[in-house]
Amino acid sequence: MSAMNTHRNVINNANAQAKTMEKLSSGLKINRAADSPAQLQISENLRAQSAGLSQAIDNSEMAVSLLQTAEGALEEVSRSLVQARQLAVHAGNEGANDPNMLQADQAEFDNVLQQINRIASSTQYGHNFLLDGSRAGNGVTTGDNLEFIDAGVTANSSGPGGYAVDIQQAATRSIHSGSVALTQGIIDSGEQITVSEGGKTVNFLTEKGKTVEQTLNDLDSAINDAGLSLELIRPFPPQTDGSTPLNITLRHKEFGSEHTFQVASNTAGLVSNVANVSVAVENGLDVKGVIGGEETYGKGQVLTGAEGAGTTEGIRVRYTGESVPLGGNAGTLTFSQNSLTFQVGANANQFSEISLRSIKSSDLGKGELNDSKFSSLSDVKMLSAEEAQDAIRIIDKAIEEVNASRGEMGAFQKNNLESNLNYLRIAHENTVSSESVIRDADIASEMASFTRDQIMMEASTAMLAQANQSSMSVMKLLG
């Protein structure tokens, strides 16, 4: 019995020594589920989280590299647009230019457009083209007065039939007409008309002896020279002679309720209802309607899917019609969401999205009102002083759009990626530390246990020999 008891202890000591040796050789406190079932589950979850955080760090760093690639291309586009603006300013110098100079400016400008289009079509990260509009929400509209502008990352792709765009109110411009006609007598009396818009003011004084037509021409020139975004509305072609009394009608060039102006006159009713008291003209209306049956808000002619509108949130369309279409339906928008998605967290739904809009010349400078009817940067010509002025406006709009895209990229990189990277690195460090506490062996403690088990193994083996010797003594008695 003593030999059997000692043998059992030898086996136990051998098992303990083997486990300690396994922990020392692997460096792990838990090598199998039997070592600690609960801690194994916790540590395996922490291992998975740690691996996910490590990959999320790599993902975020790759996303930063992608955005820096796109911004580097946009910086070159900005330089090109600055060069184009310089050409337009030169083309506007009508007094010194001849046709050959204007042709040279136009040829260089066309070359700049080719450069911008080349950058738009060739900028890529891996196989992702970044600036051709393929990595943003893209839409195609049906309807004569309907135009897709852009969309944010929250909008969802439409079905085959697209989103119906219904208009409830068309956008209008602030407009004001005097109730008293401008006559020769009012002109000869030295009438003062004051017009203010956008922080700029024109104080116009009529000149005795000038006709009604001449006076209105002078007023129109004064408004244009002062840079007011207003236009003087008159019958065209003229149907009356130069001295026929005419009502003064002023209208803002921009659509919407935010574009207002003020007018005043010495004569009551000429432009202001009360003599020498200004009238605030703010009767412009914003477009109203729905996209895909979802709520929107209007600003000027632009209709935008409202926040929380679900599938159409952030979609922007422009309705240029001057009245509500028959039946209210202006057309349809077929929309496809192709924004870039970055997995920046270790768990499901921890991602960020960004749309990279197209910087092709045909997509820049759209929607800017101009007398030359340029619809975008690609339409710009500068073969006359008038076209050069409109070219400057379109190019300025394009520069603003490129700058806005760069700002959006910078904000996304700084706030969504780089800030998140700091968190990810801290979380990864703490997760690895937690997993190490649970799973990794304490080498000092395990060495002490190994030394103890080694001593116990040697002692129990010696005692097993002694137990066997006791049995031999009994055999001698029997012999």
C-alpha distance (Angstrom), angle and dihedral (degrees) to the residues before:
residue distance angle dihedral
M1 . . .
S2 3.79 . .
A3 3.81 89.2 .
M4 3.80 91.4 50.4
N5 3.80 91.4 48.2
T6 3.77 91.7 48.4
H7 3.81 91.0 47.1
R8 3.80 90.6 54.6
N9 3.79 90.5 52.5
V10 3.81 90.6 48.0
I11 3.83 89.6 54.6
N12 3.83 91.9 47.8
N13 3.81 92.0 49.0
A14 3.80 90.6 47.1
N15 3.82 91.1 52.0
A16 3.81 92.1 47.3
Q17 3.80 91.1 48.6
A18 3.83 91.1 48.6
K19 3.83 91.9 51.4
T20 3.79 92.2 47.9
M21 3.79 90.8 48.1
E22 3.83 89.6 49.4
K23 3.81 91.4 52.7
L24 3.80 91.4 48.3
S25 3.80 93.7 47.7
S26 3.85 95.3 45.5
G27 3.79 97.6 34.8
L28 3.79 89.3 -134.4
K29 3.75 128.0 118.0
I30 3.83 91.1 -158.5
N31 3.81 114.6 45.7
R32 3.79 98.4 157.7
A33 3.79 137.4 15.9
A34 3.84 91.1 -101.8
D35 3.81 90.1 63.8
S36 3.85 90.9 67.7
P37 3.83 118.0 -21.5
A38 3.81 96.4 -168.0
Q39 3.80 95.8 44.8
L40 3.81 90.9 46.0
Q41 3.82 90.6 58.6
I42 3.79 92.7 47.2
S43 3.79 94.0 46.6
E44 3.82 93.4 47.2
N45 3.81 89.7 53.3
L46 3.78 89.7 49.4
R47 3.82 89.9 49.5
A48 3.80 90.4 53.5
Q49 3.80 91.0 47.4
S50 3.79 91.3 48.3
A51 3.81 92.2 51.1
G52 3.82 90.1 48.2
L53 3.79 92.1 50.2
S54 3.78 91.0 48.7
Q55 3.80 90.9 52.7
A56 3.83 91.6 44.7
I57 3.81 88.3 56.0
D58 3.81 89.8 53.2
N59 3.82 90.4 45.9
S60 3.80 92.3 52.3
E61 3.78 92.7 48.1
M62 3.82 89.9 51.2
A63 3.81 89.8 49.0
V64 3.81 89.9 52.9
S65 3.80 89.4 51.6
L66 3.81 90.8 50.5
L67 3.80 93.0 51.0
Q68 3.78 92.1 46.7
T69 3.80 88.4 53.1
A70 3.82 90.5 52.3
E71 3.79 93.6 45.1
G72 3.79 91.8 49.2
A73 3.80 88.4 57.0
L74 3.81 91.4 47.1
E75 3.78 90.1 52.3
E76 3.80 88.6 58.8
V77 3.82 89.9 47.9
S78 3.81 88.8 53.0
R79 3.80 90.1 53.8
S80 3.80 89.9 49.7
L81 3.80 92.2 50.8
V82 3.79 91.2 49.5
Q83 3.80 87.7 53.0
A84 3.81 90.0 48.5
R85 3.79 91.1 51.1
Q86 3.78 90.5 51.6
L87 3.81 88.7 54.2
A88 3.80 91.4 50.3
V89 3.80 91.8 50.3
H90 3.81 89.1 50.8
A91 3.82 91.0 48.7
G92 3.80 89.3 53.0
N93 3.80 90.3 61.7
E94 3.80 89.7 94.2
G95 3.78 97.0 166.5
A96 3.80 93.8 62.6
N97 3.79 101.1 31.9
D98 3.78 127.4 91.6
P99 3.83 126.6 -166.6
N100 3.79 92.4 -93.3
M101 3.81 91.4 55.2
L102 3.80 91.0 50.2
Q103 3.80 91.2 48.7
A104 3.80 89.3 51.2
D105 3.81 90.7 50.5
Q106 3.80 90.7 49.1
A107 3.81 92.4 48.7
E108 3.80 91.9 51.5
F109 3.80 90.9 45.3
D110 3.82 90.3 52.4
N111 3.79 87.9 52.2
V112 3.81 90.0 52.4
L113 3.81 89.5 52.2
Q114 3.81 89.9 52.0
Q115 3.79 89.6 51.7
I116 3.83 91.9 50.8
N117 3.81 91.5 48.5
R118 3.80 90.7 48.0
I119 3.81 91.0 53.1
A120 3.81 90.3 47.2
S121 3.79 93.5 51.5
S122 3.81 99.0 40.1
T123 3.81 106.1 39.8
Q124 3.78 106.4 107.4
Y125 3.80 143.6 152.3
G126 3.77 108.9 -148.1
H127 3.79 103.3 -41.1
N128 3.81 94.1 -27.4
F129 3.81 113.8 107.3
L130 3.78 105.5 -148.9
L131 3.80 111.7 -171.6
D132 3.79 105.9 32.1
G133 3.80 93.1 85.8
S134 3.81 94.3 -104.4
R135 3.82 91.7 112.0
A136 3.80 96.2 56.4
G137 3.76 138.8 62.0
N138 3.81 107.7 -68.1
G139 3.77 125.8 -162.7
V140 3.78 139.4 -178.7
T141 3.81 120.5 -159.6
T142 3.77 133.9 -155.9
G143 3.77 117.5 -154.0
D144 3.81 131.5 77.3
N145 3.81 96.4 -110.6
L146 3.82 99.3 34.6
E147 3.79 124.8 98.7
F148 3.81 131.2 175.0
I149 3.83 113.6 -132.2
D150 3.80 108.9 175.3
A151 3.80 144.1 -62.7
G152 3.78 139.8 -137.4
V153 3.77 128.8 -119.8
T154 3.80 94.6 -94.7
A155 3.81 96.7 66.3
N156 3.79 118.1 100.5
S157 3.77 128.0 -138.1
S158 3.78 114.6 -95.2
G159 3.75 125.9 -124.5
P160 3.81 123.5 -104.9
G161 3.80 91.1 -80.6
G162 3.81 93.3 52.4
Y163 3.79 128.2 -145.3
A164 3.79 117.3 -51.3
V165 3.82 113.0 -128.4
D166 3.81 111.6 -149.3
I167 3.80 120.3 -173.0
Q168 3.79 120.5 -150.9
Q169 3.81 97.8 172.5
A170 3.79 130.6 15.7
A171 3.80 120.1 -136.8
T172 3.80 117.9 -104.0
R173 3.78 136.6 -173.6
S174 3.78 126.9 -117.4
I175 3.81 107.0 -96.8
H176 3.78 134.9 176.1
S177 3.80 132.9 -174.0
G178 3.77 127.5 -169.9
S179 3.79 117.9 -122.6
V180 3.81 92.7 -144.1
A181 3.80 120.1 64.1
L182 3.78 121.7 -124.5
T183 3.81 106.4 -109.5
Q184 3.77 135.2 -176.5
G185 3.79 89.4 -107.1
I186 3.81 92.8 56.1
I187 3.81 89.9 47.8
D188 3.80 93.8 50.1
S189 3.81 91.4 49.4
G190 3.82 90.9 63.3
E191 3.79 102.4 -107.3
Q192 3.82 117.5 -160.8
I193 3.80 117.9 -147.7
T194 3.81 119.2 -171.7
V195 3.79 121.4 -162.6
S196 3.84 123.9 -179.1
E197 3.79 129.1 -175.0
G198 3.79 134.5 156.1
G199 3.81 93.3 -2.9
K200 3.82 92.5 -52.3
T201 3.79 124.6 111.3
V202 3.79 135.3 -162.8
N203 3.80 119.2 -160.8
F204 3.79 103.3 -166.8
L205 3.83 122.0 -171.4
T206 3.79 120.0 -167.5
E207 3.81 119.3 -127.9
K208 3.77 121.6 -131.1
G209 3.77 113.6 -112.9
K210 3.80 97.7 24.1
T211 3.79 117.2 119.7
V212 3.78 125.6 -118.8
E213 3.78 90.8 -103.4
Q214 3.81 92.9 49.4
T215 3.80 91.2 47.6
L216 3.79 92.8 51.0
N217 3.80 89.7 47.7
D218 3.81 89.6 53.0
L219 3.82 91.5 47.4
D220 3.80 90.7 50.0
S221 3.82 91.2 50.1
A222 3.81 91.8 47.9
I223 3.81 90.8 52.6
N224 3.80 92.5 48.5
D225 3.80 94.3 44.3
A226 3.82 90.9 52.1
G227 3.79 90.5 53.0
L228 3.80 97.0 -119.3
S229 3.80 113.6 160.9
L230 3.79 91.4 -129.8
E231 3.77 135.5 108.2
L232 3.77 130.7 -152.4
I233 3.81 109.2 -129.1
R234 3.80 115.2 -142.3
P235 3.80 135.2 159.5
F236 3.79 113.2 -85.0
P237 2.90 125.9 -128.1
P238 3.84 92.8 26.4
Q239 3.77 110.7 -108.2
T240 3.78 98.1 -178.5
D241 3.78 136.4 56.3
G242 3.78 122.0 -99.5
S243 3.81 96.4 -94.3
T244 3.80 99.5 49.7
P245 3.86 110.2 118.7
L246 3.80 112.5 -108.7
N247 3.78 134.3 -172.9
I248 3.81 115.9 -119.1
T249 3.80 112.8 -120.9
L250 3.80 121.1 -176.3
R251 3.80 124.3 -173.4
H252 3.78 132.7 -176.7
K253 3.81 116.1 -117.7
E254 3.82 93.6 -138.9
F255 3.79 126.6 69.9
G256 3.78 124.2 -126.1
S257 3.76 144.7 53.5
E258 3.80 96.0 -80.3
H259 3.82 93.2 65.3
T260 3.80 108.5 82.8
F261 3.81 139.8 152.0
Q262 3.79 141.3 -171.2
V263 3.79 131.6 -128.8
A264 3.80 135.4 -173.5
S265 3.82 137.0 174.0
N266 3.80 140.3 -177.3
T267 3.79 91.7 -123.7
A268 3.81 115.2 66.0
G269 3.78 111.0 -118.3
L270 3.80 96.8 15.6
V271 3.81 90.0 103.4
S272 3.81 104.4 -35.9
N273 3.78 123.2 52.4
V274 3.80 93.0 -134.3
A275 3.79 122.0 41.2
N276 3.82 113.4 -99.7
V277 3.80 92.3 -1.5
S278 3.79 115.1 114.3
V279 3.80 122.7 -128.3
A280 3.81 120.7 -143.3
V281 3.79 108.0 -137.8
E282 3.79 108.2 -155.9
N283 3.77 105.3 143.1
G284 3.80 97.2 121.0
L285 3.79 114.7 125.0
D286 3.79 132.5 -145.4
V287 3.77 120.8 -133.3
K288 3.81 115.6 -97.1
G289 3.77 127.8 -161.5
V290 3.80 148.0 103.7
I291 3.80 133.4 -94.3
G292 3.77 115.5 -147.2
G293 3.78 89.4 -15.4
E294 3.81 90.9 -61.4
E295 3.80 128.1 123.8
T296 3.82 118.9 -92.1
Y297 3.78 139.9 175.6
G298 3.78 125.8 -137.4
K299 3.78 132.3 -139.5
G300 3.76 114.2 179.6
Q301 3.79 106.9 -47.5
V302 3.81 93.6 -23.3
L303 3.79 120.3 101.5
T304 3.82 115.7 -161.8
G305 3.78 129.4 -169.1
A306 3.81 105.9 -112.7
E307 3.79 124.2 -118.1
G308 3.77 108.7 -88.6
A309 3.81 91.5 21.0
G310 3.79 89.5 125.7
T311 3.77 116.1 -145.5
T312 3.83 96.1 19.3
E313 3.81 100.0 41.3
G314 3.81 110.9 139.9
I315 3.81 97.0 7.7
R316 3.81 110.6 138.4
V317 3.80 125.0 -159.8
R318 3.80 130.6 170.5
Y319 3.80 121.3 -136.2
T320 3.80 110.4 -164.0
G321 3.79 98.4 177.8
E322 3.79 116.6 119.8
S323 3.79 94.5 -142.0
V324 3.79 139.4 31.0
P325 3.82 108.9 -82.0
L326 3.78 120.1 -114.7
G327 3.78 107.6 -79.5
G328 3.80 90.7 6.6
N329 3.82 95.5 -92.7
A330 3.81 112.2 122.5
G331 3.81 95.2 179.6
T332 3.79 139.3 -81.1
L333 3.78 136.7 -70.9
T334 3.79 120.0 -143.9
F335 3.79 104.6 -159.6
S336 3.81 132.9 -170.6
Q337 3.81 122.5 -171.3
N338 3.82 112.1 -143.3
S339 3.81 102.0 156.2
L340 3.80 120.1 149.1
T341 3.81 114.2 -99.1
F342 3.80 121.4 -158.0
Q343 3.83 122.3 -166.4
V344 3.81 98.7 -140.4
G345 3.81 99.3 164.0
A346 3.79 138.4 58.4
N347 3.81 95.3 -119.3
A348 3.79 139.1 57.7
N349 3.83 117.7 -73.1
Q350 3.80 92.1 17.5
F351 3.79 95.9 124.6
S352 3.80 139.4 118.2
E353 3.78 128.5 -144.9
I354 3.78 134.9 -156.5
S355 3.78 133.9 178.8
L356 3.79 118.3 -140.1
R357 3.79 106.8 -155.5
S358 3.78 123.9 -144.5
I359 3.80 116.7 -92.3
K360 3.79 95.0 -168.9
S361 3.80 111.5 135.5
S362 3.81 90.3 -114.5
D363 3.83 89.9 59.4
L364 3.83 98.1 46.4
G365 3.80 125.7 85.1
K366 3.80 94.8 14.6
G367 3.80 120.3 157.3
E368 3.81 96.3 25.8
L369 3.81 110.4 136.7
N370 3.79 113.3 -127.5
D371 3.77 138.2 158.2
S372 3.81 93.3 -125.0
K373 3.83 91.4 60.8
F374 3.81 94.1 -125.4
S375 3.80 105.3 169.6
S376 3.80 95.7 -169.1
L377 3.80 143.7 -9.9
S378 3.79 91.1 -81.6
D379 3.85 90.8 62.3
V380 3.80 95.3 53.3
K381 3.79 118.3 125.3
M382 3.80 126.5 177.4
L383 3.77 103.5 -170.0
S384 3.80 92.9 122.7
A385 3.79 137.8 32.7
E386 3.81 91.5 -108.2
E387 3.79 92.6 52.0
A388 3.81 89.6 46.5
Q389 3.83 90.7 57.0
D390 3.79 91.5 51.7
A391 3.81 89.8 44.0
I392 3.80 89.7 58.4
R393 3.82 89.9 52.6
I394 3.80 93.2 49.8
I395 3.81 93.1 45.4
D396 3.82 90.9 48.9
K397 3.81 88.9 53.0
A398 3.82 89.9 49.5
I399 3.81 91.3 49.9
E400 3.81 89.9 51.2
E401 3.80 90.9 50.8
V402 3.81 93.7 49.2
N403 3.80 90.5 46.9
A404 3.80 90.2 49.8
S405 3.81 90.4 51.6
R406 3.80 91.0 50.3
G407 3.80 90.6 48.1
E408 3.80 91.4 50.4
M409 3.79 91.0 49.9
G410 3.79 91.6 47.8
A411 3.80 92.7 49.6
F412 3.82 90.9 48.3
Q413 3.80 91.8 48.8
K414 3.79 93.9 46.4
N415 3.80 101.0 40.3
N416 3.80 104.7 26.6
L417 3.78 102.5 33.0
E418 3.81 113.9 20.9
S419 3.80 94.6 38.0
N420 3.80 89.3 46.3
L421 3.82 89.5 49.7
N422 3.80 90.3 60.3
Y423 3.79 90.2 53.3
L424 3.80 92.9 45.2
R425 3.79 93.2 53.1
I426 3.80 92.1 49.7
A427 3.82 92.0 45.8
H428 3.80 91.5 47.9
E429 3.80 91.9 50.2
N430 3.80 92.9 50.6
T431 3.79 93.6 43.9
V432 3.80 91.9 52.6
S433 3.80 89.2 47.2
S434 3.81 92.0 51.4
E435 3.79 92.4 47.7
S436 3.80 90.0 48.7
V437 3.80 92.6 53.0
I438 3.79 90.8 53.6
R439 3.79 101.6 37.0
D440 3.81 110.4 26.0
A441 3.81 121.1 86.8
D442 3.81 121.9 -114.6
I443 3.81 96.5 -124.8
A444 3.82 95.7 -161.6
S445 3.79 92.3 50.1
E446 3.79 92.7 44.3
M447 3.83 91.8 49.7
A448 3.78 89.8 53.0
S449 3.80 89.8 49.5
F450 3.80 91.0 46.7
T451 3.83 90.9 52.4
R452 3.79 90.5 49.2
D453 3.82 92.5 47.2
Q454 3.80 90.2 47.9
I455 3.83 91.2 53.1
M456 3.80 91.5 45.7
M457 3.80 91.0 48.7
E458 3.78 92.3 52.6
A459 3.84 92.1 44.8
S460 3.81 94.1 48.3
T461 3.82 91.0 47.9
A462 3.81 89.7 52.0
M463 3.81 90.8 48.4
L464 3.82 90.2 50.2
A465 3.79 88.5 57.3
Q466 3.80 89.9 49.6
A467 3.83 90.9 50.0
N468 3.79 89.4 53.0
Q469 3.82 90.0 50.2
S470 3.85 89.7 55.0
S471 3.80 89.7 56.5
M472 3.79 90.1 52.1
S473 3.82 89.9 54.1
V474 3.83 89.6 57.4
M475 3.80 89.5 50.4
K476 3.82 89.8 54.1
L477 3.85 90.1 54.4
L478 3.80 90.2 51.7
G479 3.81 90.2 48.9
